[in-house]
């Protein structure tokens, strides 16, 4: 798949101030799929999600499913 014209957006949780170099970028593609890539190496093939899969992921983020347990 050609991602040349994709409009990549950096996650709002990715920050150079966070002490981590880990950043992800997301692009909504014309066919409705969602591409997710590592901004440190955009030459790697992105992970692809259909709209249902992406919706479930976003709902999980909002619900705190991926939060680190508090020590």
Secondary structure as GFF3:
##gff-version 3
##sequence-region A 1 71
A	DSSP	beta_strand	9	10	.	.	.	ID=ss1
A	DSSP	three_ten_helix	16	18	.	.	.	ID=ss2
A	DSSP	beta_strand	24	28	.	.	.	ID=ss3
A	DSSP	beta_strand	34	38	.	.	.	ID=ss4
A	DSSP	three_ten_helix	39	41	.	.	.	ID=ss5
A	DSSP	beta_strand	47	49	.	.	.	ID=ss6
A	DSSP	alpha_helix	51	63	.	.	.	ID=ss7
###
